Amino acid sequence: MMRRAIPRHGPTGFAGRRALRTGNGRSQEPMADVRIVLVEPSHPGNIGGAARAMKTMGLASLYLVRPARFPDPQADWRAARAVDVLAEAKVVDSVDEAIGDCVLAVGTSTRSRRIPIPLADARTVAERLASEYADEPVAILFGRETSGLTNEELQRCQMHLSIPASPEYPSLNLAMSVQVVCYELFKTRSAPKVTAAPASEPGLASLDEVEGFLAHFEKVLTRIDFLKPSAPRQAMPRLRRMFSRIGLEQTEVGMLRGILTHIEKLSPTNREEEDSGRP
């Protein structure tokens, strides 16, 4: 499914500003490498409020996964002078489509999980993005207003972000949460930048590439009878968590998949199929 932008005109008569590009194709838009992803937002006012929160902190890349109502006048009204962010918003049909070309996904969550994934507050996440993922495409996911992100969606993230709040009423609405995170990103990105690694160094693998490797890994582990489809338990979620911590490079993913292909060729199941003439 192709990502689609919603062409719209705000009260100032423009359809949205375009990011300036350097000669090497990188955007000069402030923090253009960070995208905010809202998963199934139910109220258009929250979409507009999130857009306004983003623009005040220098962010402009907004992805909407199956929004209930968008475009909508309430979104425009809440966005105020950030209607250009709404005009350029990408509406997609799945989380995978929203984050597939990123190298890191951060999921916001307030719930505890059986398998803990690295959890940090907004400031810590912002500092890590600035020091380890400068100029790399990253996504920060915000879940549904009533139920947040699902376990499956959080499993697609390499980090979890939590916003501390008063135990008496620890409830922030969607736009508030986006504002807090964008504020910490803005503060961190406004500080002097650490010199980026030379472009000749291997690039990080995209989440689509990592997901392809994990699917291949699971297939091989099942084939050699390490995983039991009838009783999968927690092996793959734990292995996923381990590889998420590493931050795989493209060359490393290629090497690992080459190893898996070789294991497939040497596995007893493969030899039995060759002996029997089966494909």
C-alpha positions in Angstrom: 0.0 0.0 0.0 1.4 3.4 -0.9 1.7 6.1 1.6 -0.5 9.0 0.7 -0.4 12.7 1.6 -3.7 14.5 2.1 -3.7 17.7 -0.1 -5.4 20.4 1.7 -5.4 24.2 2.1 -5.3 26.0 5.4 -6.5 29.5 6.2 -3.4 31.1 4.8 -4.0 29.5 1.4 -1.0 27.2 1.2 -1.0 23.5 0.8 2.1 22.9 3.0 5.8 23.8 2.9 8.4 21.5 1.4 11.6 20.7 3.2 14.7 22.2 1.7 17.2 19.7 0.4 20.9 19.7 0.4 23.0 18.5 -2.6 23.2 15.0 -1.1 19.4 14.7 -0.8 19.3 15.2 3.0 16.6 17.5 4.4 17.5 20.8 6.0 14.1 20.9 7.7 14.6 21.0 11.5 14.6 17.4 12.8 13.3 16.1 9.5 14.7 12.7 10.3 12.3 12.3 13.2 8.7 11.3 12.4 5.8 11.3 14.8 3.4 8.4 14.2 -0.2 8.5 15.7 -1.8 5.0 15.6 -5.5 5.0 15.0 -6.3 8.4 16.6 -10.0 8.6 17.2 -10.5 12.4 17.5 -9.4 14.9 14.9 -8.8 17.5 17.5 -6.0 15.4 18.9 -4.4 15.2 15.4 -4.5 19.0 15.1 -3.1 19.4 18.7 -0.3 17.0 17.9 0.5 18.9 14.7 0.7 22.2 16.6 2.9 20.6 19.3 5.2 19.4 16.6 5.6 22.7 14.8 6.3 24.7 17.9 9.3 22.4 18.5 10.6 22.3 14.9 9.2 18.9 13.8 7.1 18.5 10.6 6.9 14.8 9.7 3.5 13.4 10.8 2.2 9.9 10.0 -1.3 8.8 10.7 -2.2 5.1 10.9 -5.9 4.5 10.1 -7.2 7.8 11.6 -11.0 7.7 12.4 -11.6 11.2 10.9 -9.1 13.0 8.8 -9.1 15.5 7.1 -11.5 17.3 9.4 -12.2 20.9 10.3 -11.6 20.2 14.0 -8.1 19.1 13.2 -7.5 22.4 11.3 -8.9 24.4 14.2 -6.7 22.8 16.8 -3.6 23.0 14.6 -4.0 26.8 14.3 -0.9 27.9 12.3 0.4 24.3 12.0 -2.1 23.4 9.2 1.0 23.0 6.9 2.0 20.0 9.1 -1.5 18.5 8.5 -1.3 19.2 4.8 1.9 17.1 4.5 0.7 14.3 6.9 1.0 10.8 5.5 -2.0 8.5 6.0 -1.1 4.8 6.0 -2.8 1.5 6.7 -0.4 -0.1 9.1 2.3 0.5 11.6 4.8 -1.4 9.4 4.1 1.0 6.6 4.7 4.0 8.8 8.0 2.8 10.2 9.4 0.3 7.7 12.1 2.6 6.2 13.3 3.8 9.7 16.3 2.4 11.5 14.7 2.9 15.0 11.2 2.9 16.4 10.3 4.2 19.9 6.9 3.2 21.3 5.2 5.2 24.0 3.7 3.1 26.8 2.6 3.4 30.4 1.9 -0.3 30.9 4.3 -3.0 32.2 5.1 -5.9 29.9 6.1 -9.5 30.5 9.2 -9.1 28.4 10.8 -5.7 29.4 12.1 -3.7 26.5 14.5 -0.8 27.3 12.4 1.8 28.9 13.4 5.5 29.3 11.9 8.9 29.8 11.6 11.5 27.0 14.8 13.3 27.8 16.9 10.1 27.8 15.3 9.0 24.5 16.0 12.5 23.0 19.6 12.4 24.1 20.1 8.9 22.6 18.6 9.9 19.3 20.9 12.9 19.1 24.0 11.0 20.0 23.4 7.6 18.2 20.9 8.3 15.5 21.7 11.8 14.2 20.4 12.2 10.6 19.0 8.7 10.7 15.3 8.2 10.1 13.5 7.3 13.4 9.9 7.1 14.4 8.2 7.8 17.7 4.8 6.0 18.0 1.8 7.2 20.1 -1.1 4.8 20.6 -4.8 5.1 20.7 -6.3 7.6 23.1 -8.1 4.8 25.1 -5.8 1.8 24.9 -2.4 2.9 23.6 -0.3 0.6 21.5 -0.9 -3.1 21.3 1.7 -5.6 22.5 2.4 -6.5 18.9 3.0 -2.9 18.0 5.3 -2.4 20.9 7.2 -5.5 19.9 8.1 -3.7 16.6 9.8 -1.0 18.7 13.4 -1.1 19.9 12.8 1.3 22.8 9.8 2.2 25.0 9.3 5.7 26.2 7.3 6.7 29.4 6.4 10.1 30.7 6.4 10.3 34.5 3.3 11.9 36.0 1.6 12.3 39.3 0.2 9.0 40.6 -3.0 10.8 41.6 -3.8 11.5 38.0 -1.2 10.2 35.5 -3.3 10.8 32.4 -1.9 12.9 29.6 -4.0 13.3 26.4 -2.4 12.5 23.1 -1.4 16.1 22.1 0.1 16.7 25.6 2.2 13.6 25.3 3.4 14.6 21.8 4.3 18.1 23.2 6.4 16.7 26.0 8.4 14.4 23.7 8.8 17.1 21.0 10.0 19.6 23.7 12.8 17.2 24.8 13.8 16.5 21.2 14.0 20.2 20.5 16.1 20.9 23.6 18.5 18.2 22.7 18.8 19.0 19.0 19.3 22.7 19.8 22.5 21.8 21.8 25.8 21.5 19.9 25.9 18.3 17.8 28.4 15.6 18.1 30.3 15.1 14.8 28.5 12.5 12.7 30.3 9.3 11.6 31.7 9.4 8.1 29.2 8.5 5.4 31.5 5.7 4.2 30.7 3.7 7.4 28.0 1.0 7.0 24.5 2.3 7.5 22.0 0.9 10.0 19.5 -1.6 8.6 16.0 -0.4 8.2 13.2 -1.9 10.3 11.9 -3.7 7.2 15.3 -5.3 6.7 15.5 -6.3 10.3 12.0 -7.7 10.2 12.9 -9.7 7.1 15.9 -11.2 9.0 13.8 -12.0 12.1 11.2 -13.8 9.9 14.0 -15.7 8.2 15.5 -16.5 11.6 12.2 -17.8 13.0 11.7 -20.0 9.9 15.2 -21.6 10.3 14.8 -22.1 14.0 11.4 -23.9 13.4 13.0 -25.9 10.6 15.8 -27.2 12.8 13.2 -28.0 15.5 14.5 -25.4 18.0 11.1 -23.6 17.9 7.9 -25.6 18.3 5.0 -23.9 16.5 2.6 -25.7 18.8 4.3 -24.1 21.9 6.2 -21.0 20.9 6.6 -19.6 24.4 8.7 -16.5 24.6 11.8 -17.5 22.6 11.2 -15.3 19.6 10.1 -12.2 21.6 13.3 -12.5 23.7 15.5 -12.9 20.6 13.8 -10.0 19.0 14.6 -7.9 22.0 18.2 -8.9 21.9 18.7 -7.9 18.3 16.8 -4.7 18.9 19.4 -3.7 21.5 22.2 -4.3 19.1 21.3 -1.9 16.3 22.1 -4.1 13.3 23.9 -2.6 10.3 22.8 -3.4 6.7 26.0 -5.5 6.1 25.4 -7.4 9.3 21.8 -8.3 8.3 23.1 -9.5 5.0 25.8 -11.6 6.7 23.3 -13.1 9.2 20.9 -14.0 6.4 23.7 -15.7 4.5 24.5 -17.8 7.5 20.8 -18.7 7.9 20.6 -19.7 4.2 23.7 -22.0 4.7 22.1 -23.6 7.8 19.0 -24.3 5.7 21.0 -26.1 3.1 22.7 -28.2 5.7 19.7 -29.0 7.8 18.4 -32.6 7.9 15.0 -31.5 6.6 16.6 -30.0 3.5 18.7 -33.1 2.8 15.6 -35.3 3.2 13.8 -33.1 0.7 16.7 -33.3 -1.7 16.9 -37.1 -1.4 13.2 -37.5 -2.1 13.3 -35.1 -5.0 10.9 -32.6 -3.3 11.5 -28.8 -3.8 
